[in-house]
Amino acid sequence: MPQNPSADNDQIALLIDADNAPAAKIDFIISELASHGVANIRKAYGNWTKRSLKGWENVLHEYAIQPVQQYDVSKGKNAADMALLIDALDILYTKDVQTFCLVSSDSDFTPLVFRLRADGKQVIGFGRSNTPEPFVNSCTRFIYLDDEPSSDKESSRTSSQKAANSANQLKQNTKLMNTLRNAVRATADDDGWAPLGPVGSHISNQGPFDHRTYGFSKLSDLFRSIDLFEVKTLKTSNSHQVRVRLKKGK
């Protein structure tokens, strides 16, 4: 994920729905948030008497995450979700927080995301690949935790996934192709070349997007894999600028 240099000191509220998030991914989550600012508020919600939350219990102290205890008041009702929602709104109105991070695969938080974004806040979501689309699409950015390698075995799986995403498969994804084309056209110069940075920003402004979802570690690699685009690197004395252009007739 590209770092936003202006966000180094942004305050982040990390709110974890422990019942619907994998504890094994907490190191990755914290690392990703570091590129956006400082996660000074870190809370995890759940009924900590449940054995199923043992994985989270083991990492709370290590990552300075405050556990919030919520007993199941009745069968089929999750009081932890309500506690997370109340805390999020309390933080919205009382704290100087620019970014909210919701770790959950539960679409019940979709209205909360709408409310936070309506107030100009950035919302980063983390969840499993089975997270319902309404929740995914409501976030500023959503990252699928299933796709992030935390071991050699997972790294191998990610490589296999990348190989499977052939150019033809990607080109069949109409939504993806329209997103990439529109971003290049909107930021291109008179010759059709667009700097990759503004292209990436334009894509992010349209909705949640992460090139790693398609098996590529860099956005430039995603563009290079699709024969509809040309990619070149301009070298200067101080930097390298990657530019992309839609091929003529495409």
N, C-alpha and C positions, 0 to 999 in steps of 0.2 A: 504494500500500500504506500503510495507516495506521501512523503511527509509534508505538512503544511508549516513552513517556517514561522508564520505569524501566530501559530497556535501553541507554541512551546509552553506558555504559561496559562493556557486555558484551564479552567477548573472543570473536572469531570465527575459526575455522579455515577458510580458503578453499582447497579442494582441487579441482583441475581435471584432468579426463581429457581431455587435449588432442586425442587422436584422435577423440573423440566430442563435441566442443563447438565452436561457431563463435567464432573470435577477435574478429570484428567486434562482438560483443555485450559485450565486457569492460567498457566504460564504463558500460553499463546495469547490469551485475551489481554493480559496485563501488558505484554510486549506490544501488541497492536495499538493499545490505547496510548502508549508512550509517544507515538507519533502525532497524537492529537493534543496532548496536554498532560496534566497531572490529575490522577484519580485520587483526590483527597477523601472523597466519600466512597466507602466500600461496604456494602451490606449484602447479606445473603439471607433469604427468607425461607422458612420451612418449619416443619414439626420435627425438631431435632431428637425427639424420642424414637423416631423411625430408624430402623436399621438400614434402610435404603439410602439414607443421607450420610452414611459413614464415610464415604469418599470425600464429601465436602468437609466433614468435621476434621479430617486429617490435614487439610490445607488452609483452614481459616487463619490460624496463628501465623503460619509461614508467610502469607500474603496480606496480613493485617486487615482481614475482612471481618466486619462485625456481624455475628449471627443474630438474627431476629427470630425469636421463638414465637410460633403461632400454633396452638393446638387445633386439631380438627374438631370444630364445634359440633358438626353433624356430618353424617355419612354423605359422601359425594360433594361436599362443599369444602373449598380450599380457602381458609382464612388468610393464608400467607399471600395469596394474590391480592387480596384487598389491602393488606398491610403495606405491600409494595406500592400499590397505587396511591394510597394516602401519603406515604412518605415522599413519593415522586412529586406530588402536587405541593406538599409542604416545602420541599426543596426549591421548586419552581418559584414560589412566592417569597421565600425568605433568604435564599442563598444566591450568591453571584456565580451561577453555574451556566456555562455556555453549551455543554455537551452532556447528554444523558446516554448511558450505555445500558441496554436491557439485555440480559442473558436469559433467554427462554425460547421455547419452541411452541408457546401457547398463544394462539390468536386472540385470546381474550384481552390482551394488552393493546390491541390495535386502536381502540378509542383513546387510550392514554397517549399513544404516539401522535395521533392527530392533534391532541390538545397541546402537547409539548412543541410540536412543529408550528402550530398556529401562533405560538408565542416567540417564534424565531429561533428556537433551540435546534441544535443538531442532535439527531437520535441515531446511534449506532446499535444495530441488533446483532446478536450472535445466537445461532441455534442450529439444530440438526437439519438434515436435508429434507425431512418430512414436515418442516414448519409450513403452516398454511400460507398461501400467497398473499392474502390481505395484510397479514402482519409484516411479511417480507417487503412488500411494495410500499408500505406506509413509512418505512424507515428511510433515513437519509442514505445510509449504507447498511447492507446486511451481509454478514460473513457466515458461510456454512462451516460449522466446526468439523463436520465429518470429513471435509476435504483437506484439512490442515494436518500435515505429517508431524507426528510426535515420536516416531520410531523408524528404524530402517524398514520395517515391514510396511508401514504406512507410506513412507517415501516411495517405495517400490510400487505401491498401489497407485499413488498419484502420477507416477511416470507412465504407468500403463493407461491411466485415464487420459493423459495428454496424448498418447499415441493413438488412442481410439477416436479422439476428436479430430478427424480428418477435415480437410478443407470443404469437402462436399457436405459433411454433416453440419459443419458450422454454417454453410451457405443456405442450408435448409431451414435454419432458425431465422424466420422472417423478422421477428422482433429485434434480434441481435443485429442483423444486417442493416435494418432501418436506423437503429441507434447509432451504429458506427458511421454509416454514410452521412447521416444528418449532422453528426458532430464534426466530421471532416469538412463538409460543405460550409458549415456555419463559421468555422475558424480559419478557412483557407485564404491565401492571398490571391492576387490576380492570376497567378500561374497554377493555382489549384493546390499548392503545398500548404499544409497546416502543421504548426509546431505541436508535438505530442502532448506537451503540458496543457495548453488550452483545450485540446481535444479531450483529454482525460477529465478536465474540469467540466466541460460541456456535458459529457456523458453522465458524470456524477450528479449534475444539477437536474437531470431528467428523472432520476430515480436510483434505487440501490443497484450498484454494479460492482463486481469484482472479477477481474480477468482470470484470477486463480480458479474461479468456478468452472472455467472451461479448460483447465489444465495447464495454464501458462503462467510462469512466474513474473513476466513483464507484459505490459500492455502492448509494447512494440512487437513482441513475439506473436501475440494474437493477430495483429495486423499482418505480419509477415506470412502467417500460415494461410492467409486467404488471398487468392490470386486476383481479387478485385481491387487490391490496393498496391501501391508502390511505397516502399519505405527507404529512406536514406538518412545517413548521419553526416551532419556538417561539423567539421572539426575547426575549432578556433584555438588560439593560444591558451585560453583559460578553461574551455569547456567543450562538451560535445552536445549538439542539439539534434534530436531525432525529429524528422519530419515525415509526414504521411500524405499521400495523394490518392484520390480515386482514379483508377486507370481510365483512360479515354474510352468511351463507348460502353462503360460499365455502370 
